[in-house]
Each structure stands twice: as C-alpha cells, then as structure tokens.
Amino acid sequence: MSIEQVQQWVISALICAVASFPVGALLVTSVYQDRAGEAGTALALCVMAGVIGVIAVTAARLVHRLRPLSPYVAIGALPGLAGAVAVLLAS
C-alpha cells in the first residue's frame, strides 16, 4: 500500500470511531426516553443517530474519492434503524 492509501484508511477509521460515540449516546438516551414514556422523542433520537451514521459513511467514501451516493451509505443508517425497531417493540 502507498502512504496515501494508508492515510485514507486511517482517516476513514477515525471518522467511523468519532461518529460512533454520538450514535451510541443517542441510542442509549433513546432507550431511557422510551422507558420514561417519551416514545416520540426516542424515535427522533434514533433518526438523528441514523443521520450521523449516514454522514460518517459518506465522509469515509469521500476520503477514498468514491461517489458519495451509493447503496453502501445505507449501512450508516443501520444503528438508528435497529434502535427504532427496539423502541417500537418495547412500546
């Protein structure tokens, strides 16, 4: 691998690592909001987590000079979707 490729992978890993903290925090907060009876707020937090995930995957694709719009971008929405399903099943 060239130095440029290594730098791209390191930056991509950092983007995903940094984005995982707010996504996780939003999902944990949504669980507590759902337990408090605020299902609407919990779902909104799950949507925000999904949006952050999509932005992170898009940013990682841009670092690698790939098209930002791709089916792979939907992978970023999976944590938010899983949280929304958990909130809906718990309600």
Secondary structure, DSSP 8 states (H G I E B T S, - for coil): --HHHHHHHHHHHHHHHHHHHHHHHHHHHHHHHHHTT-HHHHHHHHHHHHHHHHHHHHHHHHHTT--S-SGGGGGGGHHHHHHHHHHHHH-
